[in-house]
Amino acid sequence: GLSTSLANAKDLGEWVGTTSHSLFNFHPNVRPVPLKVNIQAFDIPHFNARMLAMTKPAIYAVTHTGGNKPVIVFVPTRKQTRRTAKDIYTFVASVEDAKTRRFLHVSPEKLAPILKEIESAPLRESAEQGVLFYHDGLTNKEKKVVEELFQS
């Protein structure tokens, strides 16, 4: 299920094959924070090819629609969370000055002790670039660090 209100919930419910009895939606006006939803479909049946095709549009969406605000990208697997985060920070590093650190909204001095709390090497490397990922495989401490950095 989706944990957000949508203007076209009935249409989306029909598209995913749910019945009207399984569908409930709050009006978008009740959201405490405005939500902008971008959906782009890919008609590629092979999973790996589809994930590869989605990389550039995801990077474009993050770098052009997010501004200085936090952005969340949903992906289907733990492995894909790491891969997508790495693709985003690698792309940004290739087109911007390394000192810019576009996604990092915490000073390097404040970030250093936080990074020591992260056990996962891929998450620590990604966090150094200001790009975080979140999945069930993270420890509770890592999840808390990601949540706090996301809010900063």
C-alpha positions in Angstrom: 0.0 0.0 0.0 0.9 3.6 -0.4 1.3 5.8 2.7 0.3 9.0 1.1 -2.8 10.8 -0.1 -3.3 11.0 -3.9 -5.6 13.1 -6.0 -6.2 10.1 -8.4 -6.3 7.2 -5.9 -9.2 5.5 -7.6 -7.4 5.5 -10.9 -4.2 4.2 -9.3 -6.2 1.5 -7.4 -7.8 0.3 -10.6 -4.4 0.3 -12.4 -2.9 -1.9 -9.7 -5.9 -4.2 -9.7 -7.5 -3.4 -6.3 -11.1 -3.4 -5.5 -13.0 -0.3 -4.3 -13.4 -2.0 -0.9 -9.6 -2.2 -0.5 -9.1 1.5 -1.3 -9.1 4.4 1.2 -7.7 7.8 0.5 -7.3 11.0 2.4 -7.7 14.2 0.4 -4.3 15.8 -0.5 -5.3 18.9 1.4 -5.0 17.1 4.8 -1.2 16.5 4.3 0.8 18.6 6.8 3.6 18.9 4.1 2.8 19.4 0.4 3.8 16.4 -1.7 4.9 16.4 -5.3 4.6 13.0 -6.9 6.5 12.2 -10.1 5.8 8.9 -11.8 7.6 7.7 -14.9 6.8 4.3 -16.3 9.3 1.9 -18.0 8.0 -0.8 -20.3 11.1 -3.1 -20.0 10.3 -6.6 -18.9 13.9 -7.6 -17.8 14.5 -6.4 -14.2 18.2 -5.5 -14.6 17.7 -3.7 -17.9 14.7 -1.8 -16.4 16.8 -0.7 -13.4 19.5 0.5 -15.6 17.1 2.4 -17.8 15.7 4.1 -14.7 19.1 5.4 -13.5 19.4 8.6 -15.6 15.7 9.7 -15.0 16.1 9.1 -11.3 19.4 11.2 -11.2 17.7 13.9 -13.2 14.7 14.0 -10.9 16.9 14.2 -7.8 19.2 16.9 -9.2 16.6 19.0 -10.9 13.4 18.8 -8.9 14.8 18.5 -5.3 16.5 21.8 -5.0 17.9 22.1 -1.5 15.1 19.9 -0.1 15.4 16.2 0.9 14.4 13.8 -1.8 13.3 10.2 -1.4 13.8 7.6 -4.2 12.0 4.3 -3.7 13.6 1.2 -5.3 12.6 -2.4 -5.1 15.6 -4.1 -3.4 18.3 -3.6 -0.8 21.0 -4.1 -3.4 19.3 -1.5 -5.6 19.3 1.1 -2.8 23.1 1.0 -2.6 23.5 1.0 -6.3 21.1 3.9 -6.8 22.8 6.0 -4.1 26.2 5.3 -5.6 25.0 6.3 -9.0 23.6 9.6 -7.7 26.7 10.7 -5.8 29.0 9.5 -8.5 27.1 11.5 -11.2 27.0 14.6 -9.0 30.8 14.3 -8.2 31.5 14.0 -12.0 29.7 17.3 -12.9 30.3 19.5 -9.8 33.2 20.7 -7.8 34.0 18.2 -5.1 33.9 21.1 -2.5 30.3 21.8 -3.4 29.0 18.6 -1.7 25.5 19.4 -3.1 23.5 16.9 -0.9 25.5 17.4 2.3 23.6 19.7 4.7 25.8 19.0 7.6 29.3 20.4 8.1 32.1 17.8 7.7 33.1 18.5 11.3 29.6 17.5 12.6 29.4 14.6 10.2 32.7 12.9 11.2 31.5 11.6 14.6 28.2 10.5 13.0 30.0 8.5 10.4 31.8 6.5 13.1 28.4 5.2 14.3 27.7 3.6 10.8 28.9 0.0 10.6 28.0 -0.5 6.9 30.9 0.6 4.7 28.6 1.3 1.6 26.3 3.4 3.8 29.3 5.3 5.4 30.8 6.0 1.9 27.5 7.2 0.6 26.8 9.3 3.7 30.1 11.1 3.2 28.7 12.3 -0.1 25.4 13.4 1.5 23.4 10.6 -0.2 21.8 8.2 2.2 19.9 4.9 1.7 17.5 3.1 4.0 16.3 -0.5 4.1 15.5 -3.3 6.5 19.1 -4.6 6.5 20.4 -1.5 8.4 21.0 -1.7 12.1 18.6 0.3 14.4 21.5 2.8 15.0 22.1 3.2 11.3 18.4 3.8 10.7 18.3 6.5 13.3 21.4 8.1 11.9 19.9 8.2 8.4 16.6 9.6 9.7 18.4 12.3 11.6 20.6 13.3 8.7 17.6 13.3 6.4 15.9 15.9 8.7 19.0 18.1 8.9 
